Amino acid sequence: MVEKPTTKKELPKLNLPKIKFKAPDMSKLNLRKVNWLTISGILCYMHALVLIPLLFGRKSPFVLYHVRQGVALLFVWILLAEFFRIPLLPWILLIYLVDAIVLGIINVVRGRERPIPLVGKWAVIK
């Protein structure tokens, strides 16, 4: 009998270390439940959408706190549009606005009432 030649080449076995992946422990995170207060608070920092929480969230002091800051950021955004012709000022204001919006949304999600830098001092006058 004649043996048929095999076309498969045997690959060498590699001895690689086994990597074990652990799932993150979600029980350690202390996130609030997403409810209409959280959604309304996040909308406060989305420029023109600040009108929605202003109209529908007036009974909640938490939402009103963030509405005041959102309106103040809207005025800063309008200033950015007015001074757009000055070369360096729009970039500085844009960096500030992005930072303030992110900090505001983080405060809403965590359920805090902390003023955002610079504008928050004037916006939260009670």
DAGI-V335804 format. One record per backbone hydrogen bond with DSSP energy under -0.5 kcal/mol. CO is the residue of the C=O (numbers start at 1). NH is the residue of the N-H. If there is no record, write none. Layout:
co:CO nh:NH
co:CO nh:NH
//
This chain:
co:1 nh:3
co:14 nh:16
co:18 nh:20
co:19 nh:21
co:24 nh:26
co:25 nh:28
co:26 nh:29
co:29 nh:31
co:33 nh:35
co:35 nh:39
co:36 nh:40
co:37 nh:41
co:38 nh:42
co:39 nh:43
co:40 nh:44
co:42 nh:45
co:43 nh:46
co:46 nh:49
co:47 nh:50
co:48 nh:51
co:49 nh:52
co:49 nh:53
co:50 nh:54
co:51 nh:55
co:52 nh:56
co:53 nh:57
co:57 nh:60
co:59 nh:61
co:60 nh:64
co:61 nh:65
co:62 nh:66
co:63 nh:67
co:64 nh:68
co:65 nh:69
co:66 nh:70
co:67 nh:71
co:68 nh:72
co:69 nh:73
co:70 nh:74
co:71 nh:75
co:72 nh:76
co:73 nh:77
co:74 nh:78
co:75 nh:79
co:76 nh:80
co:77 nh:81
co:78 nh:82
co:79 nh:83
co:81 nh:84
co:83 nh:86
co:86 nh:90
co:88 nh:92
co:89 nh:93
co:90 nh:94
co:91 nh:95
co:92 nh:96
co:93 nh:97
co:94 nh:98
co:95 nh:99
co:96 nh:100
co:97 nh:101
co:98 nh:102
co:99 nh:103
co:100 nh:104
co:101 nh:105
co:102 nh:106
co:103 nh:107
co:104 nh:108
co:105 nh:109
co:106 nh:110
co:107 nh:111
co:107 nh:112
co:108 nh:111
co:109 nh:32
co:116 nh:120
co:117 nh:119
co:119 nh:122
co:119 nh:123
co:120 nh:124
co:122 nh:125
//
